[in-house]
Amino acid sequence: SSVLAPSTIDGYEKNLRNDFKMLMPMKLSNINQEHIQLAVNEMSATKSPKSVRNSHGLLSAVLRAYKPQLILTTRLPQKVEPTYTIPTTEEINTLLANANDFIRVPILLASSGSLRRSEVCALTLNDVSDLGVTVNKAAVYDKKGDLLIGFLESALQIKPPKTNAGNRFVPLPPHIIKEVKEWKYFGCSPAKLSDSFNRLVQQCNVPHISFHKLRHYFASELHACGIPDKHIA
């Protein structure tokens, strides 16, 4: 838990609670490839290929540690390429025109500067200059408590980005910098930001998009301007 991201740990805990139910009561010494294939087949009937592959990845890592003599040859469901819904400029402008003073600045930072929800929530006034914003941290929920006895509590923590590439300076036009400097909600929670954004999307009758899709919009705009994909990435 001190090494992996809280969201990764949370995903593993969900795997533990929900997946491969037929394997859970079995002794490790009795589990063979056929049992694992049956469990994968069962899970594939109700879960996405990505979910099945993620859960099997965790299972195989555990088996490598505790039953290394078992060489897995599991047939997994084929990957499905995700389809991305990218908001249009008209939809972004509609959201901005109807946004209140809390959610307007996060929309600008994401759609014009690529900031993630967690990065917006970790931003401070000291990170804002006359040329743009410095991104070097993220606000994430970290679970504390005892999983075995069912006591879990989510605490918001400020942590460095997952990778060094997350540390960056984002140039922004003067009119956006002016609004960011006047923003009164530095340190807001990711949950509050998402709730406010989702209400706005519903209110504006815009096809449902998550806050993260604003980053896809930003990338698509750069692509349309002829910026090479490797620089966008």
N, C-alpha and C positions, 0 to 999 in steps of 0.2 A: 504493500500500500504506500510505502514511501518512495517507490520507484515509478510505478505506473500512474497514469492520469486517473482521477476519481471516476470519470465516465467509463473508463475501461474496467475498473474494479466493479462498478455498478453493473456493467454488462455481464461480468463473470458471475456475480451473485444471482442475477436473473437466470442465467444458464443453470446454475445449481438448483434453483427452486423449481424451474419449469420444464427442463429438457431431459430426454432419455429416461423417462419414468420407469421403463421396464428393466433398465440396467441398475437402477439405484439400490434395489434390495439384494442384488446378487453379490456373492463374494468375488473379489478380484481374481482369485485363482481359477474360478469357473468361467470367467468371461472369455469368449473367443470371437473370431472375426464374424462368424455367422450371427451371433447375438448383436454385435455392433451394427452390422448391415441391416438387420431387422429393425433396430431402434432408429436408424437413419431413415429407412423407408417409412416408418410410422410418423416420424417428425415431418418428413417431406410432404405428407398429405395435407398438413395444415399450416406449415411455416414456409417462408420465402427461402429460395436457394441460399441467399446470403446468410440468413439466420442459421440454417442447417450447417453451412460451412464453418461459421464462427463457432458454433457449439462443438462441432466435431474437432475443430482445431484445438479447443481447450481440452477436450477428452483425450486426444492423441498426445498432447503435451504431458498430461498426467500419466498416461500409460507408459510413455517413454521413460518417465522417472521411476515408476513403481512396478512395471511389468515389461522391461525392455526386450524380453525374448519374444513378445508378440509383435510381429511385423504387420502393420495395417495395410490392407489393399482395398479399402472401402470405396465403393462406387458412390460418388456424391452427385447431387442434382447439378445440371448445367447452370453456369452463371447467366444471369439475365442483365443485359445492359440497362442501367437506369435511364428513365426519361426525365428530362429537366424542364420544369415550367419556368420560363424566364419572363418576368414582368416587362411590359413595354414602357417606353418613356411617357406615354399618355397616362398609364396607370400609376407610375411613380409620381407624376405631377398631380394627379387626382388625390393621392394619399397626402402629399405635402400640402395641398390646398386646404385639406380638411383636418390636418393634424393639429393637436393642441401643443402647448409650449413644452410639454414633457417629451413627446415621441417625435416631434419634428426633427430635432438635432440628431438623434440616433439614426433616423432614416437618411439624412444627409450624409452622415459619416459612413454609413454602409454602402449607399448607392453611388456616392461620389469619391469614397476613399477606401473602400474594401474592408472596413473594420467589422470584425465579428461581434456578435452580441456580448460575449464575455470581455472583449477588449473595450467596447464602449463603456461597460459597467465598471471597468477598472481604471478608466481614464481619470486624470486629475487636471485641474487648471494649470498646474506646473508643466504638464505635457504639451500644452498649447503654445505655439509661438506665432509670430506674424506671418510665417510662411506655411505652416501646417501643424501636424500633431506627431508626437513621438509615441510609438506603440512598443511597449516592452513588458507588458504584464496582462493577466487575464483574471477575471473574477469567476471562480468555479465553486460548486458545491462539493464539500468533502464530508463523507459520512463518518460519524464517530459513534462509538457504542459497541455492544457485543452482539454480533450476528447470531451466535449460537442461542442466546436467550431472547432474541427478537427485539432487542432495544437498539434502535438506530435513530440518529438525529442528524439532520443536515445543517452544516455550518458553511457560511460563505467565506472563502479564503481568496486572497490575492496571491497568484503564483506566476512565475515566469512562463513564457510561451512553451509549448511542447517541444518545438525545435528552434534552433538559432535563427532560422529564416523568418520566424515570427517577429523578431526584433527588427523594426524598420521605421523610417521616417516617411510620413505620408503628406506630400504637398497638397494644399487645398487653395481654392480661389478666395480672395479677400472677403467676399460676402458670406461665405460659409464660416470662415475663421471668426468673423464678427459675431455670428450667431452662437458658435461654440463657446466663445469667451463669455457670453452673456447667459449661458445655460445655467440653471439653478439646481440641477439634479445629479451632479457628479456623485458617484458612489451608489447609484440605484441598483437594485437587484435584477439579475437576469430574468427571474420569474415575472417581476412587475413589468419589465420592458416587453416581454413576449405577450403578456396579457393585454397591455395597452395597444400593441401593434395588431394583435388578432382582432380586437374590438374595432379598430379603425378599418381594417380590411373588410370586415363584415358590414360596417356602417356605410362604406363607400361602394359596396356591391362589386368589389374587385374579385376576380377569380382567386380562390384561396391560395395564398402563398405564405411561406414562413418568412421570418425576418432574414434568415440566412440566404434566401433567394435574392436579396438585394445585392449580395456579393456577386452572384451569377450575372446580375444585370450590369454591374460595374465591369466585370470581365468581358461581357459581350460588347459593351460600348468601346472598350479599348481595342478589342478585336476588329470592330467595324472601322476604327481609325487607322488600321494597318499596323498596329504594334505587334511584333512577333510574339507568338504564344509563349516562348521560353521566358520572355521578359514579363509577360502577364502573370505567369506561374510564380 
